[in-house]
């Protein structure tokens, strides 16, 4: 998807920008200047500010859909360890915490290692798939005492 967006930008860079600049300099009427200048500058500098977030949203949606479709712990672990999920998670960790990507990648590796060790240490059981509510006798949740508005 990113390569397709990059190809569209390059095609525009070698067609729209030169033709728009030529038309602006030699043929345009005075009332067309604003549109041509805006079009050329947008294509050079603004294309990725529109396309980038759209691509990020599409990638996040794919990852979340993959995680939603996991039916067992093993499917969930496989979904979390895929390359697409790894890239999306690293980007999310880095942008939300304002840290460099290499540090976010290290955090992600530690998280996956921790999840793998927890999964490996748990005994295999006949647990129902994720989202399958077969136990109708749910335990009551413990209530937290109300601490009031001034509580830390």
C-alpha positions in Angstrom: 0.0 0.0 0.0 2.8 2.4 0.9 4.6 1.6 -2.4 1.4 2.4 -4.3 1.1 5.7 -2.6 4.7 6.4 -3.3 4.3 5.6 -7.0 1.3 8.0 -7.2 3.4 10.7 -5.6 6.3 10.1 -7.9 4.0 10.1 -11.0 2.5 13.4 -9.8 6.0 14.7 -9.1 7.1 14.1 -12.7 3.8 15.2 -14.4 1.7 17.6 -12.3 4.6 19.6 -10.9 6.5 20.3 -14.1 3.3 20.9 -16.1 1.8 23.1 -13.4 5.0 25.1 -13.1 5.2 25.6 -16.9 1.6 26.6 -17.1 2.0 29.0 -14.2 5.0 30.7 -15.7 4.0 30.9 -19.4 0.3 30.5 -20.0 -1.8 31.2 -16.8 -4.0 34.2 -16.4 -3.7 36.2 -13.3 -6.7 34.7 -11.7 -5.3 31.2 -12.0 -2.0 31.9 -10.1 -3.3 31.0 -6.6 -4.7 27.6 -7.7 -1.6 26.6 -9.6 0.8 27.7 -6.9 -1.3 25.9 -4.3 -1.5 22.7 -6.4 2.2 22.5 -7.1 3.2 23.2 -3.5 0.6 20.8 -2.1 1.8 18.0 -4.3 5.4 18.5 -3.3 4.9 19.2 0.4 1.4 18.3 1.4 0.7 15.0 -0.2 2.1 12.9 2.6 0.4 14.9 5.3 -2.9 13.7 3.8 -1.9 10.2 2.7 0.2 9.3 5.7 -2.5 9.3 8.3 -4.9 7.5 6.0 -2.3 4.7 5.4 -1.7 4.5 9.2 -5.4 4.2 9.9 -5.7 1.4 7.3 -2.7 -0.4 8.8 -4.1 -0.1 12.4 -7.5 -1.4 11.2 -5.9 -4.4 9.6 -3.9 -5.2 12.7 -6.9 -4.8 15.0 -9.1 -6.9 12.8 -6.4 -9.7 12.8 -6.3 -9.6 16.6 -10.1 -9.6 16.8 -10.3 -12.7 14.6 -8.0 -14.7 16.9 -9.9 -17.6 18.4 -7.3 -19.0 20.8 -4.2 -17.9 22.7 -2.0 -19.4 20.0 -3.8 -17.5 17.2 -3.5 -14.4 19.3 0.3 -14.9 19.8 0.7 -15.6 16.1 -1.2 -12.4 15.3 0.9 -10.4 17.7 4.2 -11.7 16.3 3.4 -11.0 12.6 5.6 -8.4 10.9 2.6 -6.0 10.2 1.6 -6.1 13.8 5.1 -5.6 15.0 5.6 -2.5 12.8 2.2 -1.0 13.9 2.9 -1.7 17.6 6.4 -0.2 17.4 5.0 2.9 15.7 2.2 3.2 18.3 4.6 2.8 21.3 7.1 5.4 19.8 4.5 8.0 18.9 2.4 7.7 22.1 5.4 7.9 24.4 7.6 10.3 22.4 10.5 7.9 22.3 12.8 6.8 19.4 11.7 3.8 17.3 14.7 1.7 18.4 13.7 2.0 22.0 10.1 1.2 21.1 11.3 -1.9 19.2 13.2 -3.0 22.3 10.1 -2.5 24.5 8.0 -4.5 22.0 10.6 -7.4 22.0 10.6 -7.5 25.8 6.7 -7.5 25.8 6.6 -10.4 23.4 9.2 -12.3 25.3 7.2 -11.7 28.5 4.0 -12.9 26.8 5.7 -15.9 25.4 7.1 -16.9 28.8 3.7 -16.5 30.5 2.1 -18.6 27.8 4.8 -21.2 28.0 4.7 -21.4 31.8 0.9 -21.8 32.0 -0.3 -25.4 31.8 -2.2 -26.4 28.7 -5.8 -26.6 29.5 -9.1 -27.0 27.8 -9.9 -23.3 27.8 -12.7 -22.1 25.5 -11.6 -19.9 22.7 -11.3 -16.2 23.3 -14.7 -14.5 23.4 -16.6 -17.8 24.0 -18.5 -17.3 27.2 -19.4 -20.7 28.4 -19.1 -20.0 32.2 -22.4 -18.4 33.1 -21.6 -18.2 36.8 -19.3 -15.2 36.7 -17.5 -14.2 39.9 -18.6 -10.9 41.4 -16.1 -8.2 40.9 -14.5 -6.6 44.0 -15.6 -3.0 44.5 -13.1 -0.3 45.1 -13.9 2.0 47.9 -14.9 5.5 46.8 -12.0 7.7 47.6 -13.7 11.0 46.7 -12.6 13.7 44.3 -9.5 14.6 46.2 -7.9 11.1 46.2 -4.5 10.8 44.6 
